[in-house]
């Protein structure tokens, strides 16, 4: 897949996408897309026959996505909150990462992602357990996040949204001294960890399938 820029969490994302067998022609939505790195990665996989809706509530993200995805006409940037997610067509994959910890009601966003996805399609959510991260043995905190440990209940949220959970796991990048883990933490907190050992917050990945609402009738 497309190399995500300085992304220490790229391995669980690659694992999830490989698990789904995503390929050319897929329609995807990247909810809470930010600068569009994941949207571009998806665009490379789905090709010009596919489509990627890059959705973020911050209007400035549209310009960032447009710059990042300039070579990919299949990327469509939309300014929209996850709670209001509404797309012009059903997608095969709805994806979010580091989004649900910031929204008021994570369950509502997951349900909107399910509604945006065709029956039999996929929802992949990746969220952290912030307090399980460590710097020099001390727990991390993220005071600006509404739900910093939402990853700890992510499988339950996905189940309650109506998803069939096909896979779920957690990964935590770790390191000591100079390297991508220290650089990532410095960019996140504004403080470089120096030579302190770092275990970044475990990122919980849930891969869920959307059921057919008519199947139970």
Legacy VTK file of the C-alpha trace (Angstrom):
# vtk DataFile Version 3.0
C-alpha trace
ASCII
DATASET POLYDATA
POINTS 217 float
0.000 0.000 0.000
0.977 3.664 -0.263
3.698 4.521 2.283
2.068 6.675 4.950
4.355 9.566 5.757
6.250 8.938 9.029
3.310 6.877 10.222
4.341 4.578 13.052
0.848 3.067 13.079
0.874 2.073 9.407
1.329 -1.654 10.090
-2.088 -2.252 11.700
-3.715 -0.296 8.873
-1.926 -2.374 6.227
-2.920 -5.553 8.090
-6.584 -4.515 8.163
-6.680 -3.651 4.460
-4.972 -6.888 3.504
-7.508 -8.754 5.641
-10.310 -7.267 3.522
-8.685 -7.904 0.152
-9.315 -4.307 -0.907
-8.512 -3.703 -4.569
-9.252 -1.727 -7.750
-12.768 -0.359 -8.111
-13.597 -0.191 -4.392
-15.537 2.791 -3.052
-14.246 4.022 0.304
-14.757 6.799 2.820
-12.009 8.052 5.129
-13.839 9.764 8.014
-11.816 12.321 9.954
-9.310 12.342 7.109
-7.151 15.244 8.324
-4.345 15.870 5.836
-5.428 12.942 3.672
-2.526 10.494 4.046
-4.857 7.513 4.441
-7.119 8.820 1.670
-4.151 8.861 -0.708
-3.116 5.369 0.396
-6.632 4.120 -0.347
-6.686 5.964 -3.688
-3.563 4.164 -4.841
-5.160 0.822 -4.009
-8.602 1.398 -5.563
-7.218 3.075 -8.691
-9.079 5.372 -11.065
-11.962 2.904 -11.289
-12.587 3.369 -7.562
-13.539 6.334 -5.408
-12.386 7.695 -2.058
-14.457 10.209 -0.118
-12.119 12.126 2.193
-14.318 13.550 4.949
-13.325 15.955 7.724
-15.224 18.497 9.804
-12.424 21.085 9.495
-12.800 23.085 6.253
-9.013 23.564 6.134
-8.640 19.824 5.612
-10.116 20.165 2.110
-7.122 22.194 0.975
-4.685 19.761 2.608
-6.376 16.778 0.974
-6.463 18.558 -2.389
-2.703 19.131 -2.182
-1.935 15.590 -0.992
-4.212 13.959 -3.568
-3.505 16.238 -6.529
-2.615 13.263 -8.733
-5.693 11.256 -7.759
-8.941 12.323 -9.402
-10.738 9.528 -7.534
-10.360 11.396 -4.217
-13.309 13.640 -3.354
-12.845 15.934 -0.331
-15.958 16.716 1.697
-16.352 18.998 4.722
-18.685 17.106 7.018
-18.832 15.949 10.630
-18.810 12.230 11.276
-22.121 12.563 13.132
-23.671 13.931 9.900
-22.010 11.532 7.472
-24.039 11.364 4.269
-22.539 10.258 0.954
-23.924 10.243 -2.600
-23.508 6.454 -2.877
-22.966 3.420 -0.624
-19.318 2.534 -0.033
-17.539 -0.801 0.267
-15.338 0.413 3.132
-15.806 3.070 5.800
-12.638 3.849 7.732
-11.708 6.035 10.686
-8.624 6.385 12.845
-7.964 8.700 15.819
-11.436 10.143 15.296
-13.777 8.647 17.871
-11.679 9.870 20.810
-12.548 13.450 19.779
-16.280 13.220 18.998
-19.111 13.715 21.482
-20.756 10.326 20.870
-18.519 7.689 19.233
-21.433 5.272 18.887
-23.381 7.735 16.735
-20.432 8.138 14.355
-19.991 4.376 14.009
-23.688 3.978 13.223
-23.458 6.665 10.531
-20.475 4.849 9.050
-22.514 1.634 8.992
-25.379 3.382 7.209
-22.970 4.748 4.605
-21.693 1.241 3.841
-23.414 -1.280 1.568
-24.699 -4.555 3.057
-21.779 -6.958 3.173
-19.316 -4.045 3.154
-16.752 -3.222 5.796
-16.188 -0.747 8.611
-12.666 -0.452 10.031
-12.090 1.695 13.123
-8.745 2.298 14.819
-8.659 4.096 18.156
-6.112 4.381 21.008
-6.001 3.453 24.659
-4.078 6.604 25.543
-3.463 5.915 29.223
-1.806 2.579 28.372
1.017 4.438 26.612
4.180 5.064 28.588
7.078 7.511 28.551
9.839 6.578 30.952
7.375 4.186 32.567
4.798 6.912 33.290
1.316 6.856 31.698
0.417 9.203 28.875
-2.531 11.565 28.936
-4.433 13.478 26.277
-6.426 16.161 28.129
-7.914 17.636 24.939
-9.573 14.354 23.922
-13.148 13.659 25.016
-12.613 9.875 25.090
-8.845 9.262 25.269
-9.276 5.544 26.078
-12.094 4.819 23.617
-10.029 1.994 22.118
-10.686 -0.023 25.277
-14.399 -0.210 24.447
-14.146 -0.077 20.655
-15.213 -3.722 20.053
-18.337 -3.161 22.171
-19.131 0.093 20.347
-18.781 -1.678 17.000
-21.059 -4.501 18.142
-23.650 -2.036 19.444
-23.549 -0.224 16.083
-24.715 -3.466 14.475
-21.426 -4.688 13.040
-20.380 -8.307 12.838
-16.866 -8.215 14.278
-14.602 -10.259 12.035
-11.278 -9.327 13.636
-9.956 -7.118 16.426
-6.515 -6.596 17.922
-4.192 -3.983 19.433
-0.654 -2.888 18.535
1.640 -0.492 20.375
4.785 0.857 18.656
7.715 1.184 21.047
11.259 2.539 20.989
14.049 4.272 22.844
16.270 7.127 21.706
16.121 8.783 18.291
13.762 7.232 15.790
10.232 7.368 14.391
8.557 6.599 17.737
10.306 9.483 19.526
9.639 11.817 16.590
5.965 10.889 16.542
5.596 11.516 20.278
7.370 14.870 19.946
5.013 15.913 17.138
2.023 14.816 19.225
2.990 16.424 22.539
5.525 19.089 21.605
8.027 17.476 23.999
10.833 15.190 22.846
11.227 12.126 25.099
15.037 12.217 24.885
16.422 8.831 25.913
13.346 7.776 27.883
11.802 4.510 26.686
8.505 5.083 24.878
5.532 2.801 24.386
2.964 4.645 22.299
-0.729 4.159 23.096
-1.967 0.791 21.862
-4.082 1.268 18.751
-7.117 -1.014 18.792
-8.265 -2.076 15.334
-11.765 -3.453 14.779
-12.744 -4.939 11.425
-16.512 -5.274 11.113
-18.890 -6.391 8.396
-22.178 -4.618 7.744
-25.145 -6.981 7.742
-28.126 -6.987 5.414
-30.947 -5.179 7.283
-33.536 -7.276 5.432
-31.932 -10.594 6.429
-33.750 -10.798 9.746
-37.198 -10.070 8.314
LINES 1 218
217 0 1 2 3 4 5 6 7 8 9 10 11 12 13 14 15 16 17 18 19 20 21 22 23 24 25 26 27 28 29 30 31 32 33 34 35 36 37 38 39 40 41 42 43 44 45 46 47 48 49 50 51 52 53 54 55 56 57 58 59 60 61 62 63 64 65 66 67 68 69 70 71 72 73 74 75 76 77 78 79 80 81 82 83 84 85 86 87 88 89 90 91 92 93 94 95 96 97 98 99 100 101 102 103 104 105 106 107 108 109 110 111 112 113 114 115 116 117 118 119 120 121 122 123 124 125 126 127 128 129 130 131 132 133 134 135 136 137 138 139 140 141 142 143 144 145 146 147 148 149 150 151 152 153 154 155 156 157 158 159 160 161 162 163 164 165 166 167 168 169 170 171 172 173 174 175 176 177 178 179 180 181 182 183 184 185 186 187 188 189 190 191 192 193 194 195 196 197 198 199 200 201 202 203 204 205 206 207 208 209 210 211 212 213 214 215 216
